[in-house]
Amino acid sequence: MSHQARSREEPIDLLRGRFMNKHVTRIVVVGLALGLTACASYRPRPIEPAATVTAFEHRSLHDPSLQAFLQRNDSAYHPTTGPSSWDLRSLTWVALYYQPDLDVARAKWRAAEAAVITAGARPNPTLDFTNQYNVDAPAGVSPWTVGPTINVPIETAGKRGDRIRQAQQLAEAARLNIAETAWQVRRRVRSSLLGVYPTVPLLRRQQERQAELVRLIERRTATGEASQPELIQAHITLNQLSLNLQEAQKRLAENRVQLASALGLPVSALHGVTLSMTTFEHMPPLSALPSHDVQRQALRDRPDVRAALADYEASQAALQGEVAKQYPDITLGPGFLWDAAQAKWSLGLSLVLPLFNHNQGPIAEAQAHRQQAAANFLAVQAQAIGEVDQALAGYRQVVGKLGTADTLLAAQRKAARSAEALYQAGETDRLSLIGAQVELAAAELARLDTLLQAQQSLGALEDAMRHPLGALATDIHTLENAPRMQDSQP
């Protein structure tokens, strides 16, 4: 070829190189643009502590959204009048509406659900782009070398499926934790409501009767009809009753604050609210206790037991995934090369060579984590069985004790009525009548203390089974969505 012909072809080759360079660049730009169009956008959601405090202080039992929530979920709720007094059932629904612990459990579950998406994501291909210019290219040869290469990773041995199964089991454990948290919310409401049971009126009445008894003994002591030690003992009893009354008033104030905290409300929201204690006035007889089969079913259905089992299944999937990592992934690299005005196609293949290790360390860790998860499941299950057995034994004993207290109270009431009749007939003095009334008040308090102990044992039995006996039954699907909050946006 003559020098003049080569001179004419050099600009043509240069133009071809620039054309291919621009063409490949456009492909890259278009590919990046298409990828960016699917990206999520970020929205800041700042938290203002002052605003959250104000919102908390304005919570109340008369909130319209709360009323709508109660109407949807509480079958005993009357939409026109609402509850005349708030009992355990209605207060539990209030706590399920307001309690922030449930919001935390829901947020953890949503994070675990998002982790399932992450686990199922396939690795994105990568793009390598090479653009070279050869300043020493011979005449008539294009000096441009343009070479885009796409690297496509391919996972082997089912690693993606193992990740998905692990994430799904962890998400199930987080979902079950919502039910466990809901039960703990109900447990705190029940315990706090039992703590504000009206014991103060009985203590005050007993103190008043003892004070009158002291005044009568003082008159008798002044006339020589009673001894000084008898008067001293009566004063000691009165002082002890006064201390008991003050302690009960202190506990009542503290338990009222605990009840508000269990409900997720400020204590001011309970001012003027009538609390119903009808739930605690009757005890299920021993014949109404769940059978052995029902107990075993409750143990299998306990959310914490099922969550521990889901954690174990997640550890199984994690171990399977680590074993699969012994088999290297493959990366295919199809490429195009524009070299010296010649189009060349290439296909690369790369993989990690397991020469120095076969993933023994991560496999050993995963095996240890599986053993730990298995031990944790057995420990949770054993604890649940022990709690049920202990609660049943305690409940049987306290029910018998309550029967004895009822018998003693009935006898004391009969004695008080007899003393009243004798006093009205003029056959006895007022000191004997007041003494009988003081003993009756003591029997009433003893019976009330036994009743509260029985209710605590009943609560322990319900906690052990994670199931209320003849009270509130809550569906976990009702709790998965926060009633007060819209779904969070990124």
C-alpha positions in Angstrom: 0.0 0.0 0.0 1.3 3.4 -0.9 2.1 6.1 1.7 -0.8 8.2 0.3 -3.3 5.3 0.8 -2.2 4.8 4.3 -2.5 8.4 5.0 -6.1 8.3 3.8 -6.9 5.2 6.0 -5.4 6.5 9.3 -8.2 9.1 9.9 -10.8 6.5 9.0 -9.3 4.1 11.6 -9.1 6.9 14.1 -12.7 7.7 13.5 -13.7 4.0 13.9 -11.9 3.8 17.2 -13.5 7.0 18.5 -16.9 5.7 17.3 -16.4 2.4 19.1 -15.2 4.2 22.2 -18.3 6.5 22.2 -20.6 3.6 21.5 -19.3 1.5 24.4 -19.4 4.5 26.7 -23.0 5.1 25.8 -23.8 1.5 26.6 -22.2 1.9 30.0 -24.0 5.2 30.7 -27.3 3.7 29.7 -26.8 0.7 31.9 -25.9 2.8 34.9 -28.9 5.0 34.3 -31.2 2.0 34.2 -29.7 0.7 37.4 -30.1 4.0 39.2 -33.7 4.4 38.3 -34.6 1.4 40.5 -32.8 2.8 43.5 -34.8 3.8 46.6 -34.6 7.4 47.8 -33.7 8.5 51.3 -36.1 10.5 53.5 -34.9 11.8 56.8 -37.2 11.2 59.7 -35.8 13.0 62.7 -37.0 12.4 66.2 -37.8 15.3 68.4 -37.7 14.3 72.1 -39.8 17.3 73.2 -42.5 16.4 70.8 -42.5 12.7 71.8 -42.8 13.7 75.5 -45.7 15.9 74.7 -47.4 13.2 72.7 -47.0 10.8 75.6 -48.4 13.2 78.1 -51.5 13.6 76.0 -52.3 9.9 75.8 -55.6 9.0 77.4 -58.3 6.3 77.6 -60.6 8.6 75.6 -58.5 8.8 72.5 -60.7 8.3 69.4 -58.2 6.0 67.7 -58.0 3.9 70.8 -61.8 3.7 70.9 -61.8 2.5 67.3 -59.2 -0.1 68.1 -61.2 -1.4 71.0 -64.3 -1.5 68.9 -62.5 -3.7 66.3 -60.9 -6.1 68.7 -62.8 -6.2 72.1 -66.1 -8.0 71.7 -67.2 -6.7 75.1 -66.7 -3.0 74.1 -69.8 -0.9 73.5 -69.1 1.8 70.9 -71.7 4.2 72.2 -71.0 4.2 75.9 -67.6 2.6 76.2 -66.7 0.7 79.3 -68.3 2.0 82.5 -65.3 0.6 84.4 -62.0 -0.7 83.0 -61.4 -4.4 83.8 -58.5 -6.7 82.9 -59.8 -7.4 79.5 -60.3 -3.9 78.3 -57.0 -2.7 80.0 -55.1 -5.4 78.2 -56.3 -4.1 74.9 -55.3 -0.6 75.9 -51.8 -1.9 76.7 -51.6 -3.7 73.4 -52.5 -0.4 71.7 -50.1 1.9 73.6 -47.3 -0.2 74.9 -44.0 0.7 73.2 -42.4 -2.7 73.9 -44.7 -4.1 71.1 -43.5 -1.4 68.7 -39.9 -2.5 69.4 -40.9 -6.2 68.8 -42.6 -5.3 65.5 -39.7 -3.2 64.3 -37.3 -6.2 65.0 -39.7 -8.4 63.0 -39.7 -6.0 60.1 -35.9 -5.9 60.1 -35.8 -9.7 60.1 -38.3 -9.7 57.2 -36.1 -7.3 55.3 -33.2 -9.6 55.9 -35.0 -12.3 54.0 -35.0 -10.0 51.0 -31.3 -9.4 51.5 -30.6 -13.1 51.7 -32.5 -13.8 48.5 -30.7 -11.1 46.5 -28.6 -12.4 43.7 -25.1 -10.9 43.4 -25.0 -8.2 40.8 -22.6 -8.5 37.8 -19.7 -6.1 37.5 -18.5 -4.2 34.5 -14.8 -3.8 33.7 -14.0 -1.2 31.1 -10.6 -0.8 29.5 -9.8 2.0 27.1 -6.2 2.2 25.8 -4.4 4.2 23.1 -1.3 2.9 21.5 1.0 5.8 20.6 3.3 3.5 18.7 0.7 1.8 16.6 1.9 1.1 13.0 0.6 3.1 10.2 -2.8 1.9 9.0 -3.6 0.2 12.4 -6.1 1.8 14.8 -4.3 2.9 18.0 -7.4 2.3 20.1 -8.1 -0.8 22.2 -11.5 -0.8 23.8 -12.6 -3.7 26.0 -15.7 -3.9 28.2 -16.1 -7.1 30.2 -19.1 -8.2 32.3 -18.4 -10.4 35.2 -21.4 -12.6 36.1 -21.1 -14.3 39.5 -22.8 -17.7 39.8 -23.4 -19.2 43.2 -23.1 -22.9 43.5 -24.2 -25.7 45.9 -27.5 -24.0 46.8 -25.9 -21.2 49.0 -28.7 -18.7 48.2 -31.4 -21.2 49.3 -29.5 -21.8 52.6 -29.3 -18.1 53.2 -33.0 -17.6 52.5 -34.0 -20.5 54.9 -31.8 -19.1 57.6 -33.3 -15.6 57.3 -36.8 -17.0 57.1 -36.4 -18.9 60.4 -34.9 -15.8 62.1 -37.9 -13.8 60.8 -40.3 -16.4 62.2 -38.5 -16.2 65.6 -38.9 -12.4 65.5 -42.6 -12.8 64.6 -43.1 -15.2 67.5 -41.4 -12.7 69.8 -44.3 -10.3 69.1 -46.6 -12.8 70.7 -44.2 -13.4 73.6 -44.0 -9.6 74.1 -47.7 -9.3 74.0 -48.1 -11.9 76.7 -45.5 -10.1 78.9 -47.5 -6.9 78.4 -50.7 -8.7 79.5 -48.8 -10.2 82.5 -47.6 -6.8 83.7 -51.1 -5.4 83.3 -52.6 -8.2 85.3 -50.0 -8.0 88.1 -50.3 -4.2 88.3 -54.1 -4.3 88.4 -54.0 -6.8 91.1 -51.6 -4.5 93.0 -54.3 -1.8 93.1 -56.9 -4.1 94.6 -58.8 -2.0 97.2 -57.3 -3.3 100.5 -57.2 0.2 102.1 -60.9 0.3 103.0 -60.6 -2.9 105.0 -57.4 -1.8 106.7 -59.0 1.6 107.6 -62.1 -0.1 109.0 -60.0 -2.4 111.1 -57.9 0.5 112.4 -61.1 2.4 113.3 -62.5 -0.6 115.2 -59.2 -1.0 117.0 -59.1 2.7 117.9 -62.5 2.4 119.4 -61.4 -0.7 121.3 -58.4 1.3 122.7 -60.7 4.1 123.9 -63.0 1.6 125.7 -60.0 -0.1 127.4 -58.6 3.3 128.4 -61.9 4.0 130.2 -61.8 0.7 131.9 -58.2 1.1 132.9 -59.1 4.5 134.5 -61.8 2.8 136.6 -59.6 -0.2 137.4 -61.6 -2.7 135.3 -58.7 -3.3 132.9 -55.0 -3.7 133.4 -52.2 -1.5 132.1 -50.6 -4.3 130.1 -53.9 -4.9 128.4 -54.0 -1.3 127.4 -50.4 -1.3 126.2 -51.1 -4.3 124.0 -54.1 -2.6 122.5 -52.0 0.5 121.7 -49.3 -1.7 120.1 -51.9 -3.4 117.9 -53.4 0.0 116.9 -49.9 1.4 116.0 -49.2 -1.7 113.9 -52.5 -1.3 112.1 -51.7 2.3 111.4 -48.3 1.4 109.9 -50.0 -1.3 107.8 -52.5 1.2 106.5 -49.8 3.7 105.6 -47.8 1.0 103.9 -50.9 -0.1 101.9 -51.5 3.5 100.8 -47.8 3.8 99.7 -48.1 0.5 97.7 -51.3 1.6 96.2 -49.8 4.8 94.9 -46.7 3.0 93.5 -48.8 0.2 91.9 -51.0 2.8 90.3 -47.9 4.3 88.6 -46.8 0.7 87.6 -50.3 0.1 86.1 -50.0 3.3 84.0 -46.5 2.2 82.9 -47.8 -1.2 82.0 -50.6 0.4 79.9 -48.1 2.8 78.2 -50.0 5.8 79.7 -49.0 8.7 81.9 -50.3 8.2 85.4 -52.5 11.3 85.0 -54.6 9.3 82.5 -55.9 7.1 85.3 -57.2 10.0 87.4 -60.9 9.6 87.9 -61.0 6.2 86.1 -63.0 3.4 87.7 -61.1 0.1 87.8 -63.1 -3.1 87.9 -61.8 -6.0 90.0 -64.5 -8.5 89.1 -61.9 -10.7 87.3 -60.2 -11.3 90.6 -63.3 -12.0 92.7 -63.7 -15.6 91.6 -61.2 -18.5 91.3 -61.5 -21.3 88.8 -62.1 -24.6 90.7 -59.5 -27.3 90.4 -61.8 -29.3 88.1 -61.6 -26.4 85.6 -57.8 -26.6 85.3 -56.4 -27.8 82.0 -55.8 -31.4 81.5 -52.4 -33.0 80.9 -52.9 -33.1 77.2 -53.9 -29.4 77.1 -50.8 -28.6 79.2 -48.5 -30.4 76.8 -50.2 -28.6 73.9 -49.7 -25.2 75.6 -46.0 -26.0 76.2 -45.6 -26.8 72.5 -47.4 -23.6 71.5 -45.6 -21.2 73.9 -44.2 -18.4 71.7 -40.8 -18.5 73.4 -40.5 -22.3 72.9 -41.5 -22.0 69.2 -39.1 -19.1 68.8 -36.2 -21.1 70.3 -37.0 -23.9 67.8 -37.0 -21.4 64.9 -33.6 -20.2 66.1 -32.4 -23.8 66.0 -33.7 -24.3 62.5 -31.9 -21.1 61.5 -28.6 -22.5 62.9 -29.2 -25.6 60.8 -29.5 -23.6 57.6 -26.4 -21.6 58.6 -24.4 -24.7 59.0 -25.7 -26.1 55.7 -24.6 -22.8 54.1 -21.1 -23.0 55.5 -20.7 -26.6 54.3 -21.9 -25.4 50.8 -19.1 -22.8 50.8 -16.6 -25.6 50.4 -17.6 -25.6 46.8 -16.3 -22.4 45.1 -18.6 -20.0 43.2 -18.0 -19.4 39.5 -17.6 -16.0 37.8 -18.2 -15.9 34.1 -16.6 -13.0 32.2 -17.9 -12.5 28.7 -16.2 -9.5 27.1 -15.8 -7.6 23.9 -12.5 -6.2 22.7 -12.0 -3.7 19.9 -8.3 -4.1 19.2 -6.6 -2.5 16.3 -9.8 -2.1 14.3 -10.6 -5.8 15.0 -13.6 -7.0 17.0 -12.7 -9.8 19.4 -15.0 -11.7 21.8 -13.8 -13.4 25.0 -15.2 -15.6 27.7 -13.4 -15.7 31.0 -13.9 -18.1 33.9 -12.7 -17.6 37.4 -13.2 -19.4 40.7 -11.5 -19.6 44.1 -9.1 -22.6 44.4 -9.6 -24.2 47.9 -5.9 -24.9 48.3 -5.2 -23.4 51.8 -8.5 -24.1 53.6 -11.8 -25.8 53.0 -13.9 -23.4 55.1 -13.2 -25.5 58.2 -13.3 -22.5 60.6 -16.7 -21.2 59.7 -18.1 -24.7 59.6 -16.8 -25.4 63.1 -18.4 -22.1 64.3 -21.7 -23.0 62.7 -21.6 -26.4 64.3 -21.0 -24.8 67.7 -23.8 -22.3 67.1 -26.1 -25.2 66.3 -25.2 -27.0 69.5 -25.8 -23.8 71.4 -29.2 -23.3 69.8 -30.2 -26.9 70.6 -29.1 -26.4 74.2 -31.0 -23.2 74.4 -34.2 -24.8 73.0 -33.9 -27.7 75.6 -33.4 -25.1 78.4 -36.4 -23.0 77.3 -38.5 -26.2 77.1 -37.4 -27.5 80.4 -38.0 -24.1 82.0 -41.5 -24.0 80.6 -42.3 -27.5 81.9 -40.9 -26.6 85.4 -43.0 -23.4 85.4 -46.2 -25.3 84.6 -45.6 -28.0 87.3 -44.6 -25.4 89.9 -47.6 -23.2 89.1 -50.0 -26.1 89.2 -48.7 -27.2 92.6 -48.9 -23.7 94.0 -52.4 -23.2 92.7 -53.7 -26.4 94.2 -52.3 -25.5 97.6 -53.5 -21.9 97.6 -57.0 -22.9 96.5 -57.2 -25.2 99.5 -55.9 -22.3 101.7 -58.6 -20.0 100.3 -61.3 -22.5 101.2 -60.0 -22.6 104.7 -60.0 -18.8 104.8 -63.6 -18.7 103.6 -64.6 -21.1 106.3 -62.9 -19.0 109.0 -64.5 -15.8 107.7 -67.9 -17.4 107.7 -67.4 -18.5 111.4 -66.2 -15.1 112.3 -69.2 -13.4 110.7 -71.5 -15.7 112.6 -69.6 -14.8 115.8 -70.0 -11.1 115.0 -73.7 -11.4 114.4 -74.1 -13.3 117.7 -72.1 -10.6 119.5 -74.4 -7.9 117.9 -77.5 -9.8 119.0 -76.2 -10.2 122.6 -75.3 -6.5 122.7 -78.7 -5.5 121.5 -80.3 -7.8 124.1 -78.2 -6.1 126.8 -76.5 -9.3 127.7 -73.0 -8.1 126.9 -71.1 -4.8 126.8 -69.8 -2.7 123.9 -66.2 -3.8 124.5 -67.2 -7.4 123.6 -69.0 -6.2 120.5 -66.1 -4.1 119.3 -63.7 -6.9 120.0 -65.8 -9.2 117.8 -65.9 -6.6 115.0 -62.1 -6.2 115.2 -61.7 -10.0 114.9 -64.1 -10.0 112.0 -62.1 -7.2 110.2 -58.9 -9.3 110.8 -60.6 -12.4 109.3 -61.7 -10.3 106.3 -58.2 -9.1 105.7 -56.8 -12.6 106.1 -59.3 -13.8 103.5 -58.4 -11.0 101.2 -54.7 -11.7 101.5 -55.3 -15.3 100.7 -57.4 -14.3 97.7 -54.6 -12.1 96.3 -52.2 -15.0 96.8 -54.5 -17.3 94.9 -54.8 -14.8 92.1 -51.0 -14.5 92.0 -50.8 -18.3 91.7 -53.4 -18.2 89.0 -51.4 -15.6 87.1 -48.3 -17.7 87.4 -50.2 -20.6 85.9 -51.4 -18.5 83.0 -47.9 -17.2 82.5 -46.5 -20.7 82.5 -49.0 -21.8 79.8 -49.0 -18.5 78.0 -52.7 -18.8 77.9 -55.4 -17.0 79.9 -57.9 -19.2 81.8 -61.3 -17.9 80.8 -60.1 -14.4 80.0 -58.5 -12.6 77.0 -57.5 -14.6 74.0 -55.4 -12.6 71.5 -54.6 -13.5 67.9 -51.0 -12.9 66.9 -52.1 -11.5 63.6 -53.9 -8.7 65.4 -50.5 -7.6 66.9 -48.3 -7.7 63.8 -49.4 -4.3 62.7 -48.9 -1.3 64.9 -52.3 0.3 65.5 -50.8 3.8 66.3 -48.1 4.0 63.6 -48.1 4.0 59.9 -45.7 1.7 58.1 -42.3 3.3 58.2 -40.9 4.7 55.0 -37.2 4.7 54.1 
